[in-house]
């Protein structure tokens, strides 16, 4: 069994138990109070015991976890203060990722994998528009038309919109105004760089759950400083990734340590303005994903940013300082204090406002899964470098990664767009041949099918041949299992 992880020292040493690390957690506190360093300490400690980690680097300074520390005088002082006699500096094995492919390996999903529910959130659609989008996905699924990138979705939207009458009986009404609104939303998404996220090769979850030759867990660092400029894309992407882990990983029950720990920084973006049905799905995923061996740790300035139903799932907590300048701030302090198991020796509400940088109120689950009594403590310093790495160091890590070169090669195989265009061309050619034959016979010519009428008829005729190819979607509407979606490749490790 893996040794307990020393995280902080106060009146006693405070440990995170590896077999309780999948019970989720919260790192909260105002800006500049030490949340990022706490995240780094937890991530490198989990890596050392063989647990892969995924975290979003929203400020651009978490890449330092890949390098050996030792040049920070504040770290040296903290080592002496906490009397960490056997402390040794070392970096963690890391894989760098970037949706835009600039600071790491490109990260992609297919439109089909994302699913209509998350796509509706991404495009900020109302209920009517979301209903139409759901219908478009359903028609594509029923006919084996894969939606891999945004041009596939655009073609499918146009096809369904122009052939609404053909689908009305089986699928319901299609609002032309809603189709137009969705198309405009896709245009805005493209302008924000969203088209780089959709396509193939799609991210293989196995690539996030690797260990190195020493048995240390790989720390996956997503460069998110640029991505965070589009908050909805950032939040939806991380939620999609979490839902994919939930859908694809098998039930494992209680493990000695997690299969993966997922840190969700700027967590308030996940819940901000989310519709009720999506919040319910998020809560369900968070509640059940721990049985798949995945721990989720939310990082946020204010615990009030997390809905109560989700907050109640977070058993391991590190609360840094909060400032009470406004009524909402005062409410946050009170709420944070009330979530801890009380300590008769500590005025928690007062302590939250007095904590210094790197100091926190800490409560971890014990071996029975019961929250420990909250203690005021200093967070242990990280063994790795605090702050960003250099461009040369970054490029070296990318070049020597086990996935180097794979995700950089874009694949554009036949999908909905190509099939619709191909069917149109075939129908157009057939219609032309029939017209010429009829003209030669001097018989009355029939009006050829229009482009999308032909495609609609061809598509509907194809339904009978698509038995067994209908796609199944999971809890958040994403494609279950990914059958037929992912580009296959021979694994290199």
MILO-404124 format. One record per residue (C-alpha): chain; x, y, z. Coordinates in steps of 0.25 Angstrom, whole numbers, plus 5000, padded with zeros to 4 digits. Each point is the difference from the previous one (the first is absolute). Layout:
REM MILO-404124
 kette   xx   yy   zz
     A    X    Y    Z
...
//
This chain:
REM MILO-404124
 kette   xx   yy   zz
     A 5000 5000 5000
     A 5005 5014 4997
     A 5005 5008 5011
     A 4992 5012 5005
     A 5003 5014 4993
     A 5005 5010 5010
     A 4993 5013 4995
     A 5001 5010 5012
     A 5005 5001 5014
     A 4993 5007 5012
     A 4999 4995 5014
     A 5001 4987 4993
     A 5004 4994 4986
     A 4988 5000 4990
     A 5000 4989 4990
     A 4991 4997 4988
     A 4997 4985 5000
     A 5002 4994 4986
     A 4988 4991 5001
     A 4992 5012 5003
     A 5006 5009 4990
     A 4988 4996 4990
     A 4990 5006 5010
     A 5002 5013 4993
     A 5005 5013 5006
     A 5000 5015 5000
     A 5011 5011 5000
     A 4994 5013 5003
     A 5005 5014 5003
     A 5002 5014 4996
     A 5010 5004 4989
     A 5014 5000 5004
     A 4998 4991 5013
     A 5007 4987 4995
     A 4990 4992 4992
     A 5009 4997 4988
     A 5011 4995 5009
     A 4991 4991 5008
     A 4995 4995 4987
     A 5014 4997 4995
     A 5004 4994 5014
     A 4988 4990 4998
     A 5003 4997 4986
     A 5015 4997 5002
     A 4997 4991 5012
     A 4989 4992 4993
     A 5010 4999 4988
     A 5011 4994 5009
     A 4991 4989 5005
     A 4996 4996 4986
     A 4987 5008 4997
     A 4999 5007 4987
     A 4995 5014 5001
     A 4992 5010 4991
     A 5000 5015 5003
     A 4997 5013 4992
     A 5011 5010 5001
     A 4992 5013 4999
     A 5011 5010 5004
     A 5011 4993 4993
     A 5009 4997 5012
     A 4997 4985 5003
     A 5009 4995 4989
     A 5011 5001 5010
     A 4995 4987 5007
     A 5009 4993 4989
     A 5013 5006 5005
     A 5008 4998 5013
     A 4998 5011 5010
     A 5010 5007 5009
     A 5002 5014 4997
     A 4989 5007 5007
     A 5004 5006 5014
     A 4985 4999 5005
     A 5000 4985 4998
     A 5014 4999 5007
     A 4994 5008 5012
     A 4987 4991 5000
     A 5009 4987 5000
     A 5007 5005 5013
     A 4987 5005 5006
     A 4993 4987 4999
     A 5013 4992 5003
     A 4999 4991 4987
     A 5014 4994 5002
     A 4999 4989 4989
     A 4995 5010 4990
     A 5005 4999 4986
     A 4998 5008 4987
     A 4995 4993 4988
     A 4991 5002 4988
     A 4989 4991 4995
     A 4998 4993 4986
     A 4991 5009 4992
     A 4992 5000 4987
     A 4996 5014 4995
     A 4987 5002 4993
     A 4994 5012 4993
     A 4986 5001 4993
     A 5007 5010 4990
     A 5012 4991 4998
     A 5010 5011 5003
     A 5005 4997 5014
     A 4998 4985 5000
     A 4994 4988 4992
     A 4986 5004 4994
     A 4988 4995 5007
     A 4988 4997 4992
     A 4986 4994 5001
     A 4990 4996 4989
     A 4987 5008 4999
     A 4993 4986 5002
     A 5008 4997 5013
     A 4996 5014 5006
     A 4985 4997 4998
     A 4988 5010 4999
     A 4999 5003 5015
     A 5014 5006 5001
     A 5000 5006 4986
     A 4987 5007 5004
     A 5008 5006 5012
     A 5012 5003 4992
     A 4991 5008 4990
     A 4991 5006 5011
     A 4987 4995 4993
     A 4986 5002 5006
     A 4991 4988 5002
     A 4994 5000 4986
     A 5013 5002 4993
     A 5006 4988 5009
     A 4988 4992 4996
     A 5003 5002 4985
     A 5015 4997 5002
     A 4997 4987 5008
     A 4991 4996 4988
     A 5011 5003 4990
     A 5010 4991 5008
     A 4989 4989 5001
     A 4998 5000 4985
     A 5015 4999 4998
     A 5001 4989 5010
     A 4988 4992 4994
     A 5006 5000 4986
     A 5015 4997 5004
     A 5004 5014 4996
     A 5012 5004 5009
     A 5002 5014 5004
     A 5015 5002 5002
     A 5002 5014 4998
     A 4993 5013 4999
     A 4998 4999 4984
     A 4993 4987 5003
     A 4990 5007 5009
     A 4998 5011 4991
     A 4997 4991 4988
     A 4990 4992 5009
     A 4993 5012 5005
     A 4998 5005 4986
     A 4995 4987 4995
     A 4990 4998 5012
     A 4995 5015 4998
     A 4998 4999 4985
     A 4993 4987 5002
     A 4992 5002 5012
     A 4987 4995 4994
     A 5007 4986 4997
     A 5003 4999 5015
     A 4988 5006 5006
     A 4992 4987 5002
     A 5011 4992 5007
     A 5008 5011 5007
     A 4991 5012 5002
     A 5000 5015 4995
     A 5013 5006 4996
     A 5000 5015 5002
     A 5007 5008 4989
     A 5003 5011 5010
     A 5007 4990 5010
     A 5008 4994 4989
     A 5005 5014 4996
     A 5003 5003 5015
     A 5008 4988 5001
     A 5008 5003 4987
     A 5003 5014 5006
     A 5005 4994 5013
     A 5009 4990 4992
     A 5006 5012 4993
     A 5003 5007 5013
     A 5006 4987 5005
     A 5009 5000 4988
     A 5004 5014 5003
     A 5004 4997 5014
     A 5009 4989 4994
     A 4990 4989 5004
     A 5002 4993 4986
     A 5014 4995 5005
     A 4994 4992 5011
     A 4991 4992 4991
     A 5005 4989 4991
     A 5010 4988 5000
     A 5008 4994 5005
     A 4991 5001 5013
     A 5007 5000 5013
     A 5002 4985 5005
     A 4997 5000 5015
     A 5010 4989 5002
     A 5011 5011 4997
     A 4996 5007 5012
     A 5002 4988 5009
     A 5014 4996 4998
     A 5012 4998 5010
     A 5015 5002 4997
     A 5011 4989 5001
     A 5001 5003 5015
     A 4985 4998 5003
     A 4997 5015 5002
     A 4987 5005 4994
     A 5001 5009 4988
     A 4995 5014 5003
     A 4992 5005 4988
     A 5000 5015 5000
     A 4990 5007 4991
     A 5005 5014 4996
     A 4987 5008 5002
     A 5004 5015 5001
     A 4996 5002 4986
     A 4988 4991 5001
     A 4995 5007 5012
     A 4997 5012 4991
     A 4989 4992 4995
     A 4994 4995 5014
     A 4988 4992 4994
     A 5010 4992 4991
     A 5009 4998 5012
     A 4989 4995 5009
     A 4993 4992 4990
     A 5013 4993 4996
     A 5004 4996 5014
     A 4985 4995 5003
     A 5001 4992 4987
     A 5013 4994 5004
     A 4994 4996 5014
     A 4988 4994 4994
     A 5008 4992 4990
     A 5008 4994 5012
     A 4987 4997 5007
     A 4994 4993 4987
     A 5012 4992 4996
     A 5007 4995 5012
     A 4995 4988 5007
     A 4994 4999 5014
     A 5012 4996 5009
     A 4994 5003 5014
     A 5010 5004 5011
     A 5015 5000 4996
     A 5012 5002 5008
     A 5003 5013 4992
     A 4992 5007 4989
     A 5002 4996 4985
     A 5000 5015 4997
     A 4998 5013 5007
     A 4994 5012 4993
     A 5002 5014 5005
     A 4989 5010 4995
     A 5006 5014 5001
     A 4991 5012 4999
     A 4989 4991 5004
     A 4989 5011 5000
     A 5000 5000 4985
     A 4994 4986 5000
     A 4988 5004 5008
     A 4998 5015 4995
     A 4987 5001 4993
     A 4999 4985 4998
     A 4985 4996 4998
     A 4994 4991 5010
     A 5000 4987 4992
     A 5015 5002 4998
     A 5003 5002 5014
     A 4992 4988 5004
     A 5009 4992 4990
     A 5013 5006 5005
     A 4996 4996 5014
     A 4997 4986 4996
     A 5014 4999 4993
     A 5007 5005 5012
     A 4993 4991 5009
     A 5002 4987 4992
     A 5014 5003 4993
     A 5007 4996 5013
     A 4995 4986 4999
     A 5008 5000 4987
     A 5013 5003 5008
     A 5000 5015 4996
     A 5002 5011 5010
     A 4995 5014 4997
     A 5006 5012 5007
     A 4993 5014 4998
     A 5008 5012 5001
     A 4993 5013 5002
     A 5001 5014 5007
     A 4987 4998 5007
     A 4993 4987 5006
     A 4987 5007 4996
     A 5003 4998 4986
     A 4998 4985 5001
     A 4985 4996 5001
     A 4997 4994 5014
     A 4996 4986 4993
     A 5014 4999 4994
     A 5007 5007 5012
     A 4995 4988 5009
     A 5008 4990 4992
     A 5013 5007 5003
     A 5006 4993 5012
     A 5014 5005 4999
     A 5001 5015 5002
     A 5011 5010 5001
     A 4995 5014 5003
     A 5009 5012 4998
     A 4997 5014 5005
     A 4988 5008 4996
     A 4997 5015 5001
     A 4987 5005 5005
     A 4999 5014 4994
     A 4986 4998 4995
     A 4987 4993 5005
     A 5002 4989 4990
     A 5014 4998 5005
     A 4995 4999 5014
     A 4990 4990 4996
     A 5011 4992 4993
     A 5009 5000 5013
     A 4988 4995 5008
     A 4997 4990 4990
     A 5014 4995 4999
     A 5001 4999 5015
     A 4987 4992 5001
     A 5005 4989 4990
     A 5011 4995 5009
     A 4999 4991 5012
     A 5001 5009 5012
     A 5013 5001 5008
     A 4997 5005 5015
     A 5014 5006 5000
     A 4998 5009 4987
     A 4991 5011 4996
     A 4999 4996 4986
     A 4993 5012 4995
     A 5010 5009 5006
     A 5012 4992 4995
     A 4995 5000 4986
     A 5002 5015 4999
     A 5014 4999 5008
     A 5007 4990 4992
     A 5013 5004 4993
     A 5005 4996 4987
     A 5003 4985 4999
     A 4991 4998 5013
     A 4987 4993 4999
     A 4989 4993 5008
     A 5001 4985 4997
     A 4991 4988 5001
     A 5002 4987 4994
     A 4992 4987 5000
     A 5005 4990 5010
     A 5001 4985 4997
     A 4985 4998 5003
     A 4996 5011 4990
     A 4997 5010 5011
     A 5004 5015 4999
     A 5012 5003 5010
     A 4999 5011 5010
     A 5004 5013 4993
     A 5014 5005 5003
     A 5007 5013 4997
     A 5013 4996 4993
     A 5011 5004 4990
     A 5000 4993 4987
     A 5013 4992 4997
     A 5009 5006 4989
     A 5000 4994 4986
     A 5012 4991 4996
     A 4999 5005 4986
     A 5003 5014 4994
     A 4990 5011 5003
     A 4997 5008 4988
     A 5000 4998 4985
     A 5011 4993 4992
     A 5007 5006 4988
     A 4996 4998 4986
     A 5012 4991 4997
     A 4996 4991 5012
     A 4986 4999 4995
     A 5004 4996 4986
     A 5009 4990 5006
     A 4989 4994 5008
     A 4991 5000 4988
     A 5010 4993 4991
     A 5003 4989 5010
     A 4986 4997 5003
     A 4994 4986 4998
     A 4990 5006 4991
     A 5009 5009 4992
     A 4996 5001 4986
     A 4987 4993 5001
     A 4990 5011 5003
     A 5007 5010 4991
     A 4996 4993 4988
     A 4985 5004 4996
     A 4992 4989 4995
     A 4987 5004 4991
     A 4994 4987 4996
     A 4986 4998 4994
     A 4989 5004 5009
     A 4986 5008 4999
     A 5005 5011 4991
     A 5007 4991 4990
     A 4989 4990 4999
     A 4989 5011 4998
     A 5008 5006 4989
     A 5003 4987 4994
     A 4985 4996 5000
     A 4996 5013 4994
     A 5010 4998 4989
     A 4995 4986 4997
     A 4986 5005 5000
     A 5003 5012 4991
     A 5007 4991 4990
     A 4989 4989 5000
     A 4990 5011 4998
     A 5008 5006 4989
     A 5001 4986 4993
     A 4985 4998 5001
     A 4997 5014 4995
     A 5009 4997 4987
     A 4994 4987 4998
     A 4986 5005 5001
     A 5004 5012 4991
     A 5005 4990 4989
     A 4987 4993 5001
     A 4993 5013 4998
     A 4991 4997 5012
     A 4996 5009 5011
     A 5011 5003 5009
     A 4998 4999 5015
     A 5005 5011 5009
     A 5013 4995 5007
     A 5002 4999 5014
     A 5006 5013 5007
     A 5013 4998 5007
     A 4995 4998 5014
     A 4987 4992 4996
     A 5009 4990 4993
     A 5009 4999 5012
     A 4988 4999 5009
     A 4994 4988 4992
     A 5013 4993 4999
     A 5003 5002 5015
     A 4986 4995 5003
     A 5002 4988 4991
     A 5013 4997 5007
     A 4993 4998 5013
     A 4997 4986 4997
     A 5014 4997 4998
     A 5005 5006 5013
     A 4994 4990 5009
     A 5010 4998 5012
     A 5007 5013 4997
     A 4992 5009 5008
     A 5008 5007 5010
     A 4998 5000 5015
     A 5002 5012 5009
     A 5003 5001 5015
     A 4996 5009 5012
     A 5005 5013 4994
     A 4996 4997 4986
     A 5014 4996 4995
     A 5002 4988 4991
     A 5001 4987 5009
     A 5012 4991 4997
     A 5005 5008 4988
     A 4997 4988 4991
     A 5003 5004 4986
     A 5004 5014 5004
     A 5015 5000 5004
     A 5011 4998 4990
     A 5007 4987 5004
     A 5015 5000 5002
     A 5010 4990 5006
     A 5004 5004 5014
     A 5015 5003 5001
     A 5001 4997 5015
//
